Every structure is written in structure tokens, then in C-alpha cells.
Amino acid sequence: MGRGLRIKEIAKERGVTLSSIAKALDMPRSNISAIASGARGVSLKALQKISRVLDCSLDELVLPGEYDSVFRDKRVQSLLDVIES
């Protein structure tokens, strides 16, 4: 998965191919594959486009593991509480 991007995982869940993502973004499939594997960097603008094609939020796209399990983690919640206070 590299860099925590979940492009392949979410695409598979949604029944979307990397080729169709590449076509929607007018980008070579090899670029999407390299981004998804972490072999190539990606701009925020490109991430936004990918998230639109996959119909997911940016945080869902970049957070590792199960999407909202991070927010159920007591350590994360404690850090958020400290930041908010």
C-alpha cells in the first residue's frame, strides 16, 4: 500500500479499476499504479480528483487500515482532546 494510500483497496471495494481511474483523470494507468503503490508522489489536487472518482473522502483515501477505527482509538482521542483544549 505504501504511504498509506488506499487507492487499490477502495477501488476494489467499489468495483473500479485503476484503468478507469486513469481514464477519468486523463492520466496514464502506470501513473495511477505508481501513486497507489507509493512509488510516486501525488499532489493534493490529484488526490482530490481520485477521491471524487472513488466517491470517498480524502481522509478515507489516505488513512491506513480501517477508516474510522483510528477515531475509536483511545490514544488518538486523547491527543485530539489535548489539541482541542
Buried (B, 14 or more C-beta within 10 A) or exposed (E): EEBEBBBBBBBEEEEBEBEBBBBBBEBEBEBBBBBBBBEBEBEEEBBEBBBEBBEBEEEBBBBEEEBEEBEEEEEEEEEEEEEEE
